[in-house]
Amino acid sequence: MKKTISSLMYMESKMVLSGLSIMCLIGTNACKNGDTKKDKNATKNPNILILTADDLAYNSVGVFGCKVPDITPNIDKLGSEGIRFTNAYVNTAVCQPCRQSLLTGRLPHNNGAEGFEPIDSDVTTLTELLKKAGYFNGILGKEIHNQPTEKFFWDFIPFKTETDSVWRKGNSRTPALFRKYSAKFFAMAKKQNKPFFLEANSHDPHRPFAGSANDTATFGDNLPPIERIYKPEDIEMLGYLPDIPKVRKEVAQYYNSVYRCDQNIGAVLQSLDESGLADNTLVIFLSDHGASFPFSKAQCYLNSDKTPLIVKWPGKITPGQADTTHFISGIDLMPSILEATGISIIPGLDGRSFLPLLFNKDQNNRDYVYSSFYQIFARIRYPMRSIHGRNFGYIYNFWSDGKLGMRGDATGGLTWRAMKEAAKTDPRIAARVELYLHRVPEEFYDYRNDPNGLHNLINDPKYADEIQKYINRLTEAMRKYHDPALEAFINRNKKDVVKNFMKEQQEEAKKTGHDIRF
């Protein structure tokens, strides 16, 4: 994929931009992102705290509409103290590519990390720029999903060796340890009298879920505490899954992990309050993508890419707001933080600062979001592209040929096994199982009436005009972001074009090694 003519042309342009980026950093602050100006509300050297959840559905948060009792009290409190964005999306729904996209401001195909591999050596990271500006950088959890380590300039990673990480095994899900090590980090930053950047990453509610058999088998003596148990009858079903007993049982276990995730987030926020540094700290919360169930993680559905984004900035923004108008993209995080800290936004980023939105200003061209998917951890390519709008969503599945079957985290649990068993006697579930396994090339959904993507409207003539609008938007986005799949998408109806593209994809997958151990 990266060896196509279009991608080689882009790589040449990226080298030029990289050189310009270095000139900007060495010289004055003259170089700026083309359509972004410094906001007068930006503050010099605010502390930055990013809080992330791992595999948390956007609508599993109370303040974003979840009806499970007392599921996320700490995140809900944060929402009441800041601004919620109800149209925020990540760019790819799998952990490492998503997280590296957040900290580079670039889509995976533009930072070199489409799967579980390091970013390109010439890509500038957010933490690199913050380090140069005098920031003290730290990370709790998910440190192995920012590679290579030296490109992220961490001053604080609480582990001793590769095999003895505090944040591996069950420790990455223990609220007491989040509190202990975040407090240690804040004290170190305070002692050094430096502004800080901390990314605190809860490994919940990623599988294995709290209280499941896999939870005990995976963590053994390191089993993290189970903070709360939800009964199957007490939870709200995820609407894209069939409501059958074994599925409901596993969804309840997922909510056990959602609650513990909230406790992890609350532990860090408590340490921040106790440090005395909260008043000068910009806090950002989001999930890296949707839950680890079929039709969510590692896909391009609404439930894959939508994220519960919250921003709190004491004394700067009005608390208790909700922006229901503007669409935010994960790649917008880096330029927004740079502008908030007064650091020049380097050229070549795919993202665009949304800082003005924190102060009730409008921004044009925020009415849709582009997202993509490339490769799962097992080095299997499932290329997908999508465009999410206010009312509809369009997905193109390059990989759907009726033969290649979907794999990944979501097919490794009780839910998928239960769905396959139920499919033997229930035609509706059988149709869902078949769709998930092999998909169809094109999908189009009415988000207003069908946010769970249960009814594919791609062949409904009533939606032909809307479908074409979304195809045009996706084409424009792919061209804007130098997507190497653009030519294959434009010529998707020509014989063998997609088939040949997929051959290139699988050859590329063989080259993208990984040595990450969980």
Secondary structure, 3 states (H helix, E strand, C coil): CCCCHHHHHHHHHHHHHHHHHHHHHHCCCCCCCCCCCCCCCCCCCCEEEEEEECCCCHHHCHHHCCCCCCCCHHHHHHHHHCEEECCEECCCCCHHHHHHHHCCCCCHHHHCCCCCCCCCCCCCCHHHHHHHCCCEEEEECCHHHCCCHHHCCCCECCECCCCCECCCHHHHHCHHHHHHHHHHHHHHHHHHCCCEEEEEECCCCCCCCCCCHHHHHHHHHHCCCCCCCCCHHHCCCCCCCCCCHHHHHHHHHHHHHHHHHHHHHHHHHHHHHHHCCHHHEEEEEEECCCCCCCCCCCCCCHHHHECCEEEECCCCCCCCEEECCCCEEHHHHHHHHHHHHCCCCCCCCCCCCCHHHHHCCCCCCCCEEEEEEEECCCCCEEEEEEEEECCEEEEEECCCCCCCCCCCHHHCCHHHHHHHHHCCCCHHHHHHHHHHHHCCCEEEEECCCCCCCCCCCCCCHHHHHHHHHHHHHHHHHHHHCCCCCHHHHHCCCCCCHHHHHHHHHHHHHHHCCCCCCC
